[in-house]
C-alpha cells in the first residue's frame, strides 16, 4: 500500500448571526469601509444600521444605502465627528432600540516623512481613530461586538505614516484592554 495525499474540503465556519431586532453603529459610515461594513452586517442578519459620518453621503454612498434599504435594512444617518463627545452621544441617542454592536471604521490619512509631520497633521489622524475609539469604548458597554478597523501598520510600520502607525497601535491596545474587561 502506498500512502497518498487526499484532498479534503475544509469546513467553512458558520457566519455569525446578528440580532435582527438590535441596531449596529458604524463610524466612518459613508466611506468605502463603512458602507462595506454595513453590507457585511446585513449579510449576517442586521436589520437596523446607524451610519455616522462627518459629511453627507456622496452620490455613490447613496446608491449603497439604497441597496441596503432594498434588503429591508433600516439605515439611520447621523452627521457628526466621532472625535467629538457630543456628536458620539448624539449618534448613540439616535440608535433605534438596543445597540448590539459598534464598528469604528472612521479614519484619516495624512502621509509624510516624520521630519515633515507637525502636531496639527499628527493630531488630525489621531483624532479620528484614537479619540473616536476612546469615546466609543467609554460610552458603550455590554455589546455583542465592538470592532475597530486597525492596520498591520501598527505592527510593522509603514514609510511615511508615523501618525497612522501610532493610531493603529493605540487601537490594538484598546481592543486588548476591552477584551480583557
C-alpha positions, -999 to 999 in steps of 0.1 A, spaced: 0 0 0 12 34 -9 4 64 13 -14 91 -7 -24 126 0 -62 131 -1 -79 163 -8 -104 171 19 -128 201 17 -122 224 45 -152 231 66 -163 267 63 -170 284 96 -206 294 100 -214 331 96 -222 346 129 -259 356 131 -266 391 143 -297 401 162 -322 414 137 -340 433 164 -309 452 175 -290 481 160 -254 484 149 -234 517 147 -208 522 120 -185 552 122 -169 564 90 -203 551 78 -204 570 45 -170 559 33 -159 528 15 -151 507 46 -181 519 65 -205 511 37 -189 477 30 -192 470 68 -229 479 67 -233 453 39 -214 428 60 -237 434 89 -267 430 67 -253 397 53 -253 384 89 -288 394 98 -286 430 109 -317 450 100 -310 483 117 -278 501 109 -268 536 121 -242 552 98 -222 581 113 -200 603 92 -186 639 92 -200 648 58 -232 640 40 -232 608 19 -219 611 -16 -240 600 -46 -221 567 -46 -228 563 -9 -265 570 -15 -266 541 -40 -251 518 -14 -276 530 12 -305 524 -12 -291 489 -18 -293 483 20 -329 496 21 -338 473 -7 -326 444 15 -350 456 43 -322 472 63 -333 504 80 -305 529 78 -303 558 102 -279 586 91 -261 607 116 -238 636 107 -211 641 133 -175 638 142 -166 607 161 -138 627 178 -164 650 195 -181 635 226 -213 655 219 -215 640 184 -209 605 196 -236 609 223 -260 622 196 -252 592 174 -258 568 203 -291 586 211 -302 581 175 -299 544 177 -333 527 175 -338 501 202 -309 482 217 -274 489 205 -257 455 199 -226 465 182 -202 492 172 -178 492 142 -153 520 142 -142 524 106 -135 562 107 -101 573 98 -80 599 82 -47 597 64 -21 625 62 11 608 50 45 625 53 80 618 65 84 621 102 105 653 98 76 669 79 49 660 103 39 687 126 14 684 155 -17 695 135 -10 668 109 -5 641 136 -35 653 156 -58 652 126 -50 615 121 -51 606 158 -85 623 164 -105 602 140 -91 569 151 -78 573 187 -102 599 202 -131 583 184 -123 548 196 -117 560 231 -151 578 232 -169 548 218 -152 525 243 -160 548 272 -196 554 262 -207 518 253 -208 486 273 -224 452 271 -223 450 233 -223 418 213 -195 431 192 -170 460 192 -148 462 161 -120 486 155 -106 489 120 -69 488 126 -40 480 103 -8 459 103 9 493 101 7 493 139 30 463 140 53 466 110 53 504 105 48 520 71 71 545 55 56 580 57 28 570 80 41 575 116 9 592 127 -12 563 112 11 537 128 7 553 162 -31 555 158 -34 518 148 -11 507 177 -35 525 200 -65 507 185 -48 474 190 -40 482 227 -76 494 233 -90 463 217 -69 442 240 -79 463 270 -116 460 262 -113 422 256 -96 418 290 -125 436 307 
